[in-house]
Amino acid sequence: MFEISGFDTAGVVSLKRLSLAAALKKARELVEDECWDVQIVDPTGRVYSSFEEQVA
């Protein structure tokens, strides 16, 4: 299970997804929705924390 967390104006956002692909998609959506400090923790404890889209 991949755990996604971050903050928005209402407080802490905490979600779970079964795959890394689904977790990355949701993390990017949270960033687009102006959440901050968004990160994913995978089942081994590895933290993913950069989800901003590249601007060409």
N, C-alpha and C positions, 0 to 999 in steps of 0.2 A: 504494500500500500504506500502511495506517495502522498505526503502531507503538504498542502499549500497553505501558507499563512501570509498575512500582510495587514495593513491598517487602512481604514478609510475614515471619513468624518464621524461615523457612528461608533468607531472602535476597532476591535480586532476582527479580522476575517479569517476563518479557519475552515479548510475544505480538504477532502480526500479524493484521490482518483486511483484507479487500479493500474494504469500504465503511465510511463514517463511521457509519452506523446500526449495523452489526455491532460496530464498535470501541466505540461508546458503550454498547451493551448489555453487552459484556464488561467494560468499565471499571466500570460500575455493579455488576456481579456481584462484581468484585474488592473494591470498597469494602464491599459487603454481607458479604463473607468476611473483613473486618477487615484488608485490605491498606491501606497508607498511601502517601502521595506518588504516587498513581496519576495518570498523565497519558497523553494521546494526542498523537502528532506526526503531522500529515498530510503528504502528499507535497511540499507547498510549504514545510514547516518550521513551520507554525502549531501552537502548543501549546494543547491543551485540558486543563484541570486541575480542573474542579469537577464532580463526579458524584454528590454527596450528594442523596438523594431529599428533596423538599420534604415537610415534615410539616404537615398541615392542622390 
